[in-house]
Amino acid sequence: MTATPDADKTDGTDSAVHPVDRLRPIHTLIPFAIQHVLVMVATPISSVFLIATALGLDARTTSAVLSAVFVFSGLGSILQSVGVWRIGVRLPFVMLPGGAATILFITIAQGTDVETAVGAVLLTGVFYILAVTLFVKVLKFFPPLVIGIMVIVIVIVINLVQITGKLIVGEADAPDFGDPQNLLLGLITIGITVLCFRFLRGMLGKLSVAVGLVGGTIVGAFMGATDFSGQTDGPLFAIPTLFPFGSPKFDLIAAIPMLLWALASMAEATGQTIINGEIVGKEVEPSRAVPRLIRSDGIITILGGLFGTPAMVTSGENVGIVRASGVRSRYVTAIAGCLLILIGFSPIARILNGIPSAVVGGTAVVVFAIIAVLGIQMLAKIDFNETGNLITATVGLAAGLMPVLIPGMYAQLPQSAASLLGRGVAMAAFVSVLLNLLFHHTGKRNRHPKSQTPLDDPSTLEQRPSDYRI
């Protein structure tokens, strides 16, 4: 595995300590932590304002939920980065409210009431913790081939196309959909970021993503798209409120869509953990690391749910920043968590909402594209001359892409089935695992088309689960 070059090789720290575990000087930690925050800040803000708009929340409740989302995003980032006992993966990760989880929260609240939606979040958190023991037993069926397919579906389809693209062009039914000014601003932001990577050196070069975002925001101000003045109204200090919607209601039937999403989220967490380990150059044992990550997601989801947040998930969004900057220290994301908590208690969250969405989208395009390339890089190591690998990849990708590119294709099935089958990540993982089992774990192994040498010959075997360690 090729390790990512780290920015602090010459800072005088102990070279025996892995760069992931190296505590960098505070004056270098903070700028890189701010970069993480700037890139991810749009997600919690948009999640809360989407909930507030859909459910008609008043300003006071909206402020309390926004505060809670930032505070628990920060606590989750610290927990994942630092780790406590068997909780927290101890890799540079941040935590955010899940995009799909936010939509499910709204859907359940509109179908029943908001108290039932809160109950579904709490049930999901408990489900994470209880299900992880069973989930870890099937991790051996997630070889690099399966993980690479999942990463491509997760990043290219869901993040690059569905989320990032909409930040730049808007929603299809919105009056400003495809606004040329937004398109230009997104392209300018990407251009600034690329030029920063090309010409900046030293710390500024490693902060290219943040510099690109700031540059795009400044250009947006000249274009009249950046406006912080309308974000200053509200309380000077915000405080999370316990049960802001009232006492939760627990309805297992209503919570089923969110529990099904949790299964897909656990599969997604597996891919993110593997990719993060690849990027930082640290050996990762999935059977140990993934449960630590999922337990942390579950605990923060429960705690956040008590204060009105949607389900919280560890985000792959910042993984691209780690790769782009070459700064692997998990203490950077721990400091980012501290900054998120401070933002949660201040009006900064509202003010940052003044950054044009097209600028955030342009920045995210670069970040997610880096992760997509890493997924492709994983697949590049696979021998696709072997029929099993080829069929697993092609059919797995097709199964993951189709429900996203053809929305509603499973609409006539029962709601619970349609909810699961309609999720690209879940389908990519499910189909790829089944095909991997079929070709590499049952009966005679598939044969190489250029020869009739059985694949259970060690010279032609695909990487076995026992060789899974990165």
N, C-alpha and C positions, 0 to 999 in steps of 0.2 A: 504494500500500500504506500502511495506517495503522500508524505505528510505535507500539510500546508505550511509554508514559511511563516514563522512567527515574528512579530514586530519587535520583540524585546530580547533578542538573542544576545545583544551587547549591552544590556542594562545593568550588568553586574550581579544579577540574581543567580541563585544556585542552578547550574546547568543540569544537575542530577534530578531536579524537579521537573515533571512533565509540564509543558507550556499551559495545558489546561488547568493545572493546579497551582500555577505560579501567581503569587500575589504581586501585581505590578504596582509601581509607584502611583499614589493617589492622583497626582496631576496628569497622568496618562489614562488612568481608569475613567475619569469623569468625561472627557471628550468622547471617548468611544461608547460610553454608556449613553450619553446624550444622543449619539447617532442611532443607537437601537431604539430609543424612545421616539425620536422624530419619525422614523420609518414606520413604527407600529401604532402611533398615536391615533391615527384615523379610525382604526378598527373599533376600539372601545367607544369612541365618541359617536360614530355612525350607528353602532349597535343600540346604544341607549336612546339616541334621537329617533331611531326607527321604531323602537318599542313605544316611546312617548307619543309619537305621531299616530301609530296604529291603535293604541289603547286610550288615547286622549288624556294622558296624564297631566296633572297640573305642574306648574313650575317648581314647586317645593319638592314634590315627589321625584320629578325628573332630576333635580339637583342631587337628591339623596342617592338615587340609583347610580348616577354618573360617578359620584364620589366613591360608592361601593365598588363599582367595576374597576376603577383605577387602583383603589387600595388592594383589592384581592388579586388583581393582575400583578401588582407589585409583590405581594406576599407569595404568590405562586411562583413568580420568577426567582425570588430569593430561595424558596424551598427547593426548586428544581436545580438551581445552580450550586447551592451550598450542601443541601442534603442533611437529613436528620434520621439516623438509624437506617431503616430500610425504606425510607420515604425520600423521594427526590433523586434524580438520575445523576446529579453532579457533573453535568455538561452545560455549556453555555446555551441556555434556553430561556425564552420568555413565555409568559402565559397570557392568554387573551380570552374574551368571550367568544365562543364558537359562532361562526357565521350561520351555519345550518342550525345550530342550537338556538340562535336568536329567532330565526324564522319559525322554528318549532314552538318556541316559547309563545310567540305571538299567535300562532295558529291554535294552540291549545287554549290560550286565554280567550280568543274570540269564539272558539267552539264551546267552551264551558264558562270559566271565569278566571281572572288573573290569579286567584288563590290556588286554583287547581294547577295552573301552570307552574307556580312556585313549588307546589307539592311534587310535580313531575321532575323538576330540577333536583330536589332533595332525594327523590327515589333514584334518579340517575347517578348521583354521587355515591349512594350506597351500593348501587349495582356495579359501578366501577370497582369498588374495593372488594366486593364479594366475588365478582366474575374473574378477577385477574388470576386467581389460583388455577382456574380451569383453562383460561386463555394461555397461560405460560406453557401448558402441556402440549399445545398445538404449535408452538413457535418453531419447532423443528421442521414444520412443513412450509416455512417461509424462507426458502433459500434466496440468494441474491437475485436470481431470475425473477421470482415473484415480487420481491421488494422493488426492483428496477421498474417493473410494469406499474406497480402501485404509485411510485414516485412520479412517473410521467403522467399518469391519469390525474393524480392529486394536483400537480403543479400546473401542467399545461392546460388542462381542461377547466378545472375548478378555479384555481387561483389566477392564472394568466388570462383566461378567456372570460369566465363568469364574473369574477370579482374585480380584478385589475382593469379589464377592458371597460367595464361599466363605470368605473371611477373617471375614466377619460371621456367616454362618449355619452354617458348617462343611460338611463333606462329607455327601452325601446318605445314605450308609450308616453314618454315625457316630451314636452314641447321643445326642449333644448337638445333633444337627442341628436348626436352627430354635429353639434355646434362647431364650426370651423375654428373658433377661438380656442375652445377647449382642446381640440385636436392639435392645434399649433402649440399650445402651452405644454401639453404632454410631450410632444416631440422635442420642444426646446429643453425641457427638463432632462429627458433622456440624453440629448446632445451634450448638455453641460456636464452630466455625470460621466459620460464617455470621455470627454475632453479632460476632465479631472483625473481619471484613471491614466490617461495617456501622458499628461504633462506635469502633474503635481508629484512631488517627491516627499519622502519622510512622513511625518504624522499627517500632514494635509492630504497626501496621496491615499493614506489608509482611511481617511474620513471623506473620501470622494462621494459616497452615497449621501451623506449629510450635506456636504457642500452643494451637490446637485439639487437637493431639495430646497435649500436656502436660496440658491440662485434662481430656481424656478419660481419661488415665492416672490422674490424681488421683481422678476420680469412680469409676474402676474399683477403686481402692484401698478406697474406702468401701463398694463393692459386693462386695468380697472377690475381685475378678477379677484384681487386680494383685498379683503376688508376685515380688519380686526375690530373696528369700532362697534359693530353690532353684536360682538361677543362679550362685551364688558358688563352687561346688565346681569344682576344676580348677586347672591350673597358673597361677602368677602371670604368667608370660610365655609366650606361644605363638610358635612359630617354624615357618614353612613347611618341609616336608621334601621333598627331591628324590625323586621316584618313591616316594611313600608306599605304593603298592600293588605295587611291584616294577617290573621292566622292562616297557615297553608292548609289546603285540603288534599287528601291523598286518594287518587283515583287511578288504580293500576291500569285500567283499560285506556283511559285518556293518555296515560304516560307511555303506552306501547311505542308510538312513533319515536319518542325521544330515547327509549331504551334500545330500539333497533339502531338508531343513529350512534348510540354509545358503542355498539359492537363494531361499526365501521370506524369509529374514532379510535378504538384500540388498535385496529389493523393499521390505521394511518400513523398512530404513535410509533408502531414498530418500524415503519419505513423512515420516519423522522429520526429515530434514535440511531438507526444504522447509518443514515446519511451524515448525521452530526459526527458520529464516531469516525467515519471516513474523512471528513473535512479536518477535524482537529488532530488526526493521526494518533488516536488513542484506541487501544484494543477494547472492544466492547463485547461483552457476553450477553446476548439478547435475553437469555432466560433469567438473568439477574437485573439487567438495566431496564428492560421494558416494564416489569412489575413495579419498580421504583417510580418510574415516570407516571404510570397509570394510577398508582395509589395517591400520588400527589395531586393529580387531576381530580380524583374523587374527593379528597379532603377539601380542596379549595372550592370545588363545586358545591359541596354541602355548606361550607361556611359562607360562601358568597350567596347561595340561595336563601339563607336566613336573612340576608340584607337586600334581597330583591334582584340579584343578578341572574342572567341566563347561565346555562352550564359553561364552565370554564375549561379551556383545553390548552395544552402546551402547543405553542405555535412553531411551525416550520419557517415562518416568515423571516425570522432573524438569522436562520442558518446561512442564507445567502450572504448576509452581511459579514458573518464570521469568515466565510470563504473569500469575500471580496477584500476585506481589510487585512486578513492574515493574522488577526489578533484572536488567539484561542482561549485566553484566560476566562474561566467561568466566573471570576470575580467581577468582570465587566458587566455581565448580565445581572449579577447580584446587586451591583451599584445601580444599574438601570431599574431594578425592582424598587430600590429605595427611592429613586427619583419618581417613580410611578406613584408610590404612596404619598409623597409630598404633593404631587400634582392633585391627587385625590382629595386632599384637604384644602386646596387652594382654588382660585378662579382660573388657573392656567389652562385647565382642560377646556373650558369654554373658549378661551382666547385662541388656543391652538386650532379650534374648529374653523378659524378664519383662513387657514391655509387652503388654497383652491384644491378641489378634489382631483382635478386633472394633473396637478403637480404631484400629489401623493400617488396617483395612478402611474405617472411616468417613472417615479422612483421605484415603485413596486414592480414594474415591468422588468427592470434591470435585476432586482433582487431575486424574483422568482425565476427569471430566465437562467440565472446561475444555477439554481437548484435543479431545474429541468435538465441542464447539461450534465449535472452530476448523475442524475438518473440514467441518462443515455450512456454515460461513461460506465456505469455499473453493467448495463446490458452489453456494452462493447466487449466486456471480458468473457461473455458467454459464447460458447461454440454453437453457432446456429446451423452448422452443418449437421448437427444431430437433430433428427426429426422431432423428438420430444421437446427439445428446447424451442425449436421453430414454431411448432403448433401451440405450445403453451403461451408463447409471447404473442403470437398473432391473434389467437382466439381470446386470450385474456384482455388484450388491449381493445379488441372489438367489443367485448362484453362491457368493458368499462366506459368506452366512448359513446356507444349507442344511446343509452338512456339519457345522457347529457345533451347530445347533439339532436336527439329526437325526443323532446319533452312530452310526457304523457303517453309514451308507448305502452306502458303497463296500467293505464288509467282504468281499464275495465276489470282488472283483477281486484280482489278484496283489498281494502285500504292498507292493512298491515303488510300484505305481500307487495303491493305497489310501492309502499314507502321504502322497503328494503331493496327491492329490485331496481328501483329508480335511482339509487345512489351509485354513481359511477365507481367510487372507491370500493364500496362493498362488493359490487359485482366483479370488478377487476381482481380483488383479493380472492373472492370465493371461487371464481372460475379458474384462476391461475393455480390456486392450491389444489383443486380437484384434478386438474390436468397434470400437475406435477406429481401427484399421487399416482395417477393412472400410468404415466410413462416411466416413473423412476422408483416407485415403491410397490408395484404390484406385478406379479407374474414375471415373464421374461422381459429384460430391459429392451428398450427400443434400439434399433441398429443404425449405425452410421451409414448414410446412403452411398458413400464412396468405397465402403468395404463391408463385409459381412461379419466384422468383429463384434461380438456381443458387447453391449455397454457395461456389463458387469466385469469386463476386463478393466483393471485399475487404470490403464492408459487412456481409456475413453470415457470413463465415468464422469458425469457432471458432478460438480462439487457436492459432497454429501453433507447431511446435517451435522455430522461430527466434525466437518471441516468448516463449519459455518462461521467460526470466530474470525473477526476482521483484524 
